[in-house]
Amino acid sequence: MFEELDLDDDLCRAVAELGYKEPTSIQQLVIPAAMEGKDILASAPTGTGKTAAFLLPVCQFLLDYPRRQPGATRILILTPTRELALQIFEQAKLISKYCPHIHCGVITGGINYGTDLDLLDNELDILVATPGRLFEHIETEKFDCRDIECLILDEADRMLDMGFSAIVNQIATEARWRKQSMLFSATLEGGGIARFAKELLNEPVQLSADPSRKEHAKIHQWLHLADDAKHKYALLCHILEHQVDSAVVFVKTRDRLNELKQLLERDGFSVAWLQGEMPQDKRNDAMRRFREGEVKILVATDVAARGIDVEDISHVINYDMPRTADVYVHRIGRTGRAGKKGTAISLIEAHDVSIIPKIERYTKQVLKRRVIDELRPKHKEAKVSKKPKVSAKAKKSLGKKVKTKVKKKKGRGKKSPEA
């Protein structure tokens, strides 16, 4: 129970109204350590209650140590995308619903600068922001970092992928008087996250959520083999028509998105879409139509879809496969949220087959092969080509040949004694 985590009754009441009955594994790990003031380095799969894991302890801190005099922002939460920033902001408002003196705000790109300045004139306790837009305000001295007591980085791996590391480090330097920092990432693997953590955190507690059975395996995953693009589109239409309540369909580029949405609209499907460099008002409208059920299909590219948090998404469909296994995990995390079951379906052409073993190794799950009777593939699954193994003897022989070639090349450049 949340009461056992020494959280204020007003926070527990708000959490209960959000439908949380008991803390998830990441919340059980993070909340006590964060409330002790320790720096946190945490990894957690998408949809395991990570946002509440950092919002609850900072709200408790603000209740325990209320502001004594007027000042600037005390808690700064940085996140890679607009959608995720807006969702964290909404959740912060809901969690602090019964704490009227906790004031929350959000700043992202795509919004009028005048709106930002009006917001920054207010006394904010919690500010959620995207790094690029916030740093613009820091450079023009419209935002003061000196009162920041806690800096939180959400989806740090995505920030690195999107090239925000330098700006985040600059913001962290501006907020160098802070007492606490927390870094959350879907994975702690890779040198990038390790360097990020070393630069930003001070003797952090490293936490990795091992989801309970109740939280684990809520997403059913399988794939359909497609003979070609025409067959793949037919599979998609059948799935959308017969299986889906609401779905996010992933494609790899904006050109592919435009092509697919035109085909779907031609065939009578009502769709919304998200793509990069889309005006904020259009993004907000697309998400509103999808969230309110006005349309049941959202077509999106990876960057544009980062941070989508809609509870009732029944399906994620990989129309185009991602380039890496970690992006696959981020994609399918859009379904199976808030304790509900979800389904992730991948449509696989021959050129996609090589990514399947990588995904299976990364997720430690086998992707089952399924067929739709009237759309059975005519061809067998393409085999993943393996690099031929080179024996130790062959390697040694190859090494000698390379050395001999290098010696010959050196010899060619020397002048003869007669020259």
C-alpha positions in Angstrom: 0.0 0.0 0.0 1.2 3.6 -0.7 0.5 4.6 2.9 3.3 2.2 4.0 5.8 4.3 1.9 5.3 7.3 4.4 3.5 9.4 1.8 1.1 12.1 2.9 -2.6 11.2 3.1 -3.4 13.8 0.3 -1.0 12.1 -2.1 -2.3 8.7 -1.3 -5.9 9.9 -1.8 -4.9 11.3 -5.3 -3.1 8.1 -6.2 -6.1 6.0 -5.2 -8.3 8.2 -7.5 -5.9 7.5 -10.4 -6.6 3.8 -9.9 -3.3 2.7 -8.3 -4.1 0.1 -5.7 -0.5 -0.8 -4.7 3.0 0.4 -5.7 4.6 -1.2 -8.8 8.1 -2.6 -8.5 9.8 0.6 -9.7 7.8 2.7 -7.3 8.7 0.4 -4.4 12.4 0.8 -5.2 12.6 4.5 -6.1 10.2 6.2 -3.6 12.0 5.2 -0.3 15.5 6.0 -1.8 14.3 9.3 -3.3 12.6 10.4 0.0 16.0 9.9 1.7 17.5 12.5 -0.7 19.7 10.1 -2.6 20.6 10.5 -6.2 18.9 7.8 -8.4 19.9 6.0 -11.5 17.0 3.8 -12.5 15.8 1.6 -15.4 12.3 0.5 -15.8 10.2 -0.8 -18.7 7.7 1.5 -20.2 4.3 1.4 -18.6 5.4 0.3 -15.1 4.5 3.5 -13.2 7.8 5.2 -13.6 6.4 8.7 -13.7 4.6 8.4 -10.3 7.9 6.9 -9.0 9.6 10.3 -9.2 6.6 12.6 -8.9 5.4 11.2 -5.5 8.7 11.7 -3.6 9.2 15.2 -5.0 5.6 16.2 -4.1 6.3 14.7 -0.6 9.5 16.8 -0.4 7.5 20.0 -1.3 5.0 19.2 1.4 7.7 18.5 4.0 9.7 21.6 3.1 7.2 24.2 1.9 8.5 27.4 0.3 9.3 30.1 2.9 9.7 33.0 0.6 9.0 33.8 -3.1 11.4 32.3 -5.6 11.9 30.3 -8.8 11.3 26.7 -9.8 12.3 24.1 -7.2 11.8 20.8 -9.1 12.9 20.6 -12.8 11.9 17.6 -14.9 13.5 17.3 -18.3 12.1 15.0 -21.0 12.9 14.5 -24.7 9.6 15.3 -26.3 6.6 17.6 -26.1 4.0 14.8 -25.7 5.9 13.2 -22.8 6.3 16.6 -21.1 2.6 17.3 -21.4 1.7 13.9 -20.0 4.1 14.3 -17.0 2.6 17.7 -16.4 -0.9 16.4 -16.4 0.0 13.6 -14.0 1.8 16.0 -11.7 -1.4 18.1 -11.5 -3.4 15.0 -10.7 -1.0 13.7 -8.0 -0.8 17.2 -6.4 -4.6 17.7 -6.8 -5.2 17.9 -3.0 -2.0 20.0 -2.4 -3.1 23.4 -3.5 0.2 25.2 -2.7 2.1 22.9 -5.2 2.1 24.8 -8.5 3.1 22.9 -11.7 4.0 24.2 -15.2 5.2 22.9 -18.6 7.4 24.5 -21.3 7.9 22.8 -24.7 8.9 23.8 -28.2 6.1 24.7 -30.6 4.3 27.0 -28.1 4.2 30.8 -28.3 7.1 32.4 -26.4 4.7 34.9 -24.8 2.9 31.9 -23.2 6.2 30.7 -21.7 7.1 34.1 -20.3 3.6 34.4 -18.6 4.2 31.0 -17.0 7.7 31.8 -15.8 6.4 35.0 -14.2 4.5 32.7 -11.8 5.9 31.0 -8.7 6.4 27.4 -9.9 7.3 24.4 -7.7 7.5 21.8 -10.4 8.4 22.6 -14.0 8.3 20.0 -16.8 10.3 21.0 -19.9 12.0 19.9 -23.1 15.7 20.8 -23.0 16.0 22.9 -26.1 13.2 25.4 -25.3 14.2 25.7 -21.7 17.8 26.4 -22.5 16.7 29.3 -24.8 15.0 30.9 -21.8 18.2 30.3 -19.6 20.3 32.0 -22.3 18.0 35.0 -22.4 17.9 35.0 -18.5 14.2 34.4 -18.4 14.6 31.3 -16.4 16.7 31.1 -13.2 18.2 27.7 -12.2 19.6 28.8 -8.8 16.6 27.7 -6.8 16.4 24.2 -8.3 16.6 21.6 -5.6 16.0 18.4 -7.6 16.7 17.7 -11.3 15.0 14.7 -12.9 15.8 13.4 -16.4 13.1 11.1 -17.8 13.9 8.8 -20.8 17.5 9.7 -20.7 18.4 7.2 -23.4 16.0 9.0 -25.8 17.6 12.3 -24.9 21.0 10.9 -25.9 19.6 9.5 -29.1 18.1 12.8 -30.0 21.3 14.7 -29.4 20.4 16.6 -26.2 23.3 15.5 -24.0 25.3 18.8 -24.4 22.3 21.0 -23.6 21.3 18.8 -20.6 24.8 19.0 -19.2 24.7 22.8 -19.6 21.3 23.0 -17.8 22.7 20.7 -15.0 25.7 23.1 -14.7 23.3 26.0 -14.3 21.5 24.1 -11.6 24.7 23.1 -9.8 23.3 24.1 -6.3 20.7 21.3 -6.4 20.5 18.8 -3.6 19.3 15.7 -5.6 19.3 14.3 -9.2 17.4 11.4 -10.7 18.0 9.8 -14.0 15.5 7.3 -15.5 16.1 5.2 -18.7 14.5 2.2 -20.3 17.9 0.6 -20.3 21.2 1.4 -18.5 23.2 -0.4 -21.1 25.8 1.4 -23.2 28.6 3.9 -22.6 26.4 6.9 -23.3 24.1 6.4 -20.2 27.2 5.6 -18.0 28.9 8.9 -19.0 25.6 10.8 -18.6 25.2 9.4 -15.1 28.8 10.1 -14.1 28.5 13.7 -15.2 25.1 14.4 -13.5 24.8 12.1 -10.5 26.5 12.0 -7.1 27.0 8.5 -5.7 23.7 7.3 -7.1 21.7 4.4 -5.9 21.3 2.1 -9.0 17.9 0.6 -9.3 16.5 -1.8 -11.9 12.9 -2.8 -11.8 12.2 -6.5 -12.2 8.5 -6.4 -13.0 6.3 -8.7 -11.0 4.3 -11.4 -12.8 1.3 -9.0 -12.4 3.3 -6.3 -14.3 5.2 -8.6 -16.6 4.0 -10.2 -19.9 1.0 -8.0 -20.3 1.8 -7.5 -23.9 1.1 -10.5 -26.3 3.5 -10.4 -29.2 3.5 -12.2 -32.5 4.3 -11.6 -36.2 2.8 -12.3 -39.6 5.0 -13.1 -42.6 4.2 -11.0 -45.7 5.2 -12.0 -49.2 5.4 -8.4 -50.4 4.2 -4.8 -49.8 0.7 -5.6 -51.2 0.3 -8.6 -49.0 1.5 -6.7 -46.0 -1.1 -3.9 -46.6 -3.8 -6.5 -46.9 -2.7 -8.0 -43.5 -2.8 -4.6 -41.9 -6.3 -3.9 -43.2 -7.6 -7.2 -42.0 -6.1 -6.7 -38.5 -7.5 -3.1 -38.2 -10.9 -4.2 -39.4 -11.3 -7.4 -37.3 -9.1 -7.3 -34.2 -8.4 -3.7 -33.2 -10.2 -1.4 -30.7 -7.5 1.3 -30.9 -4.0 1.0 -32.5 -0.8 2.8 -33.1 0.7 1.8 -36.4 4.4 2.5 -36.7 6.2 3.4 -39.9 9.9 4.4 -40.4 9.7 7.7 -42.3 7.4 10.6 -43.0 7.2 9.6 -46.7 6.0 6.1 -45.6 3.5 7.7 -43.2 2.0 9.9 -45.9 1.8 6.9 -48.3 0.1 4.7 -45.7 -2.4 7.2 -44.4 -3.5 8.0 -47.9 -4.1 4.3 -48.6 -6.0 3.8 -45.4 -8.2 6.8 -46.0 -8.9 5.7 -49.5 -10.1 2.3 -48.1 -12.5 3.9 -45.6 -10.4 4.0 -42.4 -10.5 7.1 -40.3 -6.9 7.9 -39.1 -4.9 10.5 -37.2 -1.2 10.8 -37.6 2.0 12.1 -35.9 5.1 13.0 -37.7 8.3 15.1 -37.0 8.2 18.9 -37.5 4.5 19.0 -37.1 2.9 22.2 -35.6 2.0 21.7 -32.0 -1.6 22.6 -32.5 -2.0 19.8 -35.1 -0.1 17.3 -32.9 -2.4 18.2 -29.9 -5.5 17.8 -32.1 -4.3 14.5 -33.5 -3.7 13.2 -29.9 -7.1 14.6 -28.8 -9.0 12.8 -31.6 -7.2 9.5 -30.8 -7.4 9.8 -27.0 -11.2 10.6 -27.1 -11.9 7.7 -29.5 -12.9 9.9 -32.5 -10.4 7.9 -34.5 -9.1 4.4 -33.5 -6.0 4.4 -35.7 -2.9 6.6 -35.1 -0.1 6.3 -37.7 3.2 7.5 -36.4 7.0 7.7 -36.9 9.2 6.8 -33.9 10.4 10.3 -32.9 6.9 11.8 -33.3 5.3 9.0 -31.2 7.8 9.2 -28.3 6.0 9.6 -25.0 2.5 8.7 -26.2 0.7 7.6 -23.0 -2.9 6.6 -23.7 -4.3 3.9 -21.4 -6.6 2.1 -23.7 -4.4 1.3 -26.8 -5.3 -2.3 -27.6 -2.7 -2.8 -30.3 0.7 -1.6 -31.5 1.4 -2.7 -35.1 4.9 -2.6 -36.6 4.1 -1.9 -40.2 7.7 -1.1 -40.7 10.2 -2.7 -38.4 12.5 -0.5 -36.3 16.3 -0.5 -36.9 17.1 -1.7 -33.3 15.6 -3.9 -30.6 15.4 -1.2 -28.0 13.3 0.9 -30.3 11.0 -2.1 -30.7 10.6 -2.3 -26.9 9.8 1.4 -26.7 7.2 1.0 -29.5 5.3 -1.9 -28.0 5.3 -0.1 -24.6 2.5 2.1 -26.0 0.1 -0.8 -25.3 -0.4 -2.9 -22.1 -0.4 0.2 -19.9 -2.0 0.9 -16.5 -2.3 -2.8 -15.7 -4.2 -3.7 -18.9 -3.4 -6.4 -21.5 -2.0 -5.3 -24.9 -1.1 -6.8 -28.2 2.0 -6.1 -30.4 1.9 -7.4 -34.0 4.8 -7.1 -36.5 4.3 -7.5 -40.2 7.5 -9.0 -41.6 8.8 -9.0 -45.2 11.9 -10.9 -46.2 14.2 -7.9 -45.7 12.9 -7.6 -42.1 13.8 -11.1 -41.0 17.3 -10.2 -39.7 16.0 -8.0 -36.9 13.8 -10.8 -35.4 16.6 -12.8 -33.6 18.0 -9.5 -32.2 14.5 -8.6 -30.8 14.1 -12.1 -29.4 17.5 -12.0 -27.6 16.8 -8.5 -26.3 13.3 -9.2 -24.9 14.1 -12.9 -24.0 10.9 -13.8 -25.7 10.1 -15.8 -28.9 7.9 -13.9 -31.4 5.3 -16.4 -32.4 4.4 -16.8 -36.1 0.7 -16.6 -36.8 -1.3 -16.7 -40.0 -4.7 -15.4 -41.1 -6.4 -18.2 -43.1 -7.5 -16.1 -46.1 -4.1 -14.3 -46.2 -1.6 -17.1 -45.8 1.9 -16.3 -47.1 2.9 -18.1 -50.3 6.6 -18.1 -49.4 8.5 -19.7 -46.6 10.2 -17.5 -44.0 13.5 -16.1 -45.3 16.5 -17.5 -43.5 18.8 -15.2 -41.6 22.2 -15.3 -43.3 25.0 -16.2 -40.8 28.6 -15.1 -41.2 30.7 -18.1 -42.0 32.9 -19.2 -39.1 36.6 -18.9 -39.8 38.8 -21.5 -38.3 41.9 -20.6 -36.2 44.2 -22.0 -38.9 42.5 -20.0 -41.6 42.7 -16.8 -39.4 46.5 -17.4 -38.9 47.0 -18.0 -42.7 45.0 -14.8 -43.5 47.1 -12.8 -41.0 50.3 -14.0 -42.7 49.0 -12.9 -46.1 48.1 -9.5 -44.8 51.6 -9.0 -43.3 53.2 -10.1 -46.6 51.1 -7.6 -48.6 52.0 -4.8 -46.2 55.7 -5.6 -46.6 55.5 -5.6 -50.4 53.8 -2.2 -50.4 56.5 -0.7 -48.2 59.2 -2.2 -50.5 57.6 -0.5 -53.6 58.1 3.0 -52.2 61.9 2.7 -51.7 64.4 3.8 -54.3 66.9 1.2 -55.5 70.7 1.7 -54.8 71.3 2.5 -58.5 68.8 5.4 -58.6 
